[in-house]
Amino acid sequence: MHFMNDPTYVSLTRKIRYISIIRVTPLNLQFLALKQASGFLSLVTLLLALTLTTSGFTGVSVDQDDDQDPPTTLERISWAERSDGNGYVVRLHMRETPTDFKIWQGSQKLTQIALFKEHIIPGDVELPEAETPFVSFELNPIPDGVGLDITLEPEVFVLADAYLDANGKDVLINLESSYEFDVEVLTEGLAPIDWAEVADTSSEHVAEGETDGYQRGRDVEDDVIQEFETFSEDQKFDTIVIDPGHGGRDPGAIGNAGTYEKDVALAVAHRLGGYINEHMPDIEVVYTREDDTFVGLEERGSIANEAGGDLFISLHANSAPNRNAQGTEVYILGQAKTQEALEVMKRENRVIRFEDEDERSEELSPQQLLVYEVANSGYLAVSEVFSGKLDQQFADRAQRNSRGIKQAPFIVLYHASMPAILVEMGFISNPQEERFLSSEYGQSIIASAIFRAIRDYRDRINGNQRSSSSE
């Protein structure tokens, strides 16, 4: 009978123990408690229970009382082949909308997702049977949620993404078929999340920051704007930290004509700081370096934090094997979604090889990145809103080829405890852009675009605070 498959009903076995059937009528009548039935009485009880459940009873539960814990908010997990045949979709069936979720592809065969919602009980979640192309589905408890490991067979290659279903509750994991080479390149140098380590460290870090709202699988724009509006109501904005990338013994990328990335970054930083001092004198400008000296990645974050910065802007010039590559990019901290973003991150994080052994920054682990994203949703939302304004300035006013806003796990952004972005001002490997970036004209164009984005961002924050105070 079809109602026997309804998840709101429990299995009725041949020997029924402590069955309680509750009927909600217009008079709110509740009755019928049958205990320890067996033999002929068990059969009568079973038939009576089936009759009543098909004629108006709304629930059947085992040993139910007022003190019983609520059911797990993640009911079950299922999967199906995509309608176009190009991969698979895994569905996380939720009773309520999750607080947050983060997906990570740390190896070719393993996709992981951290799902945050109160009262997820791994042992009560119905998991699908392991069958082709899936090897296993495993749940691991973490603070405020659960970590899911999805392991695929060796010959299956997919790229993973996650988003909220149209019903507003279920999380869908899209496993799109891909080429072996693409998956191998994307996961190179990455490692799976150690859920045990997340469980050991999450509570401490999450307690230090905000935990709600920022999730990239949902209607991102609306979520980010809402988070930004809330976060900026009480945010001060009187200190900007400008971080000229590289410096000293670390030249950064080098152009065909011998232009050093470190020199371009420092020149633009000084121009930007000059614009701020002249036109927004109420804002303090702090530099992580003011001359050709080397500063470690973690130390740059420390300088910003000690100054009480409200916005951290790290300036860089890009490089690529293809000399025709051109345009600006704006990065916020997060998991690299593309191979290109991953390559930029690796190149910029490579600064650690110039650091002294006793001060060397550590590469970010998946666990650290996950905890940061959950604990600092407000900072990330503000970073994304500011990135949008800067990207618009680059494209519309500076007439640069905008390559968009991206995510990548940059060490320098991780250590800045404030809204933070990294700007790739152009490709120094492109001869035309190298000439532009090394010229005073080009540097003024880039610096003025960043300045206008800062001005627009400050005006929006002030507008939010005025609106909040008038309510």
Protein Blocks (a to p, Z undefined) as FASTA:
>chain_A
ZZlmpmkbccddfbdghiacddddfkopaehiaehiehjllmmmmmmmmmmmmnopabdc
ehiafklccddfblbdcddddfklpacddddddfbdcfbdcdddfbfklccdddddehia
fklpccdddddfbfbdcddddehiacddddddfklccdddddddfkomaccdddddddfk
lmmmmmgoiacddfklmmmmmmmmmmmmcfehiackbcfklmmmmmmmmmmmmpccfbcc
dddeeeijlnbjadfkopafklmmmmmmmmmmmmmmmmmmmbccddfbfbdcdddfklmm
mmmmmnopabdcdddddddfblkbgcdddddedddfbfklmmmmmmmmmmmmmpcfklcc
cdddfklmmmmmmmmmmmmmmmmmmmmmmmmmmmmmnopacebjaddddfklmmmgcddd
dddfbjfklmklmmmmmpmklmmmmmmmmmmmmmmmmmmmmmmmmmmmmZZ
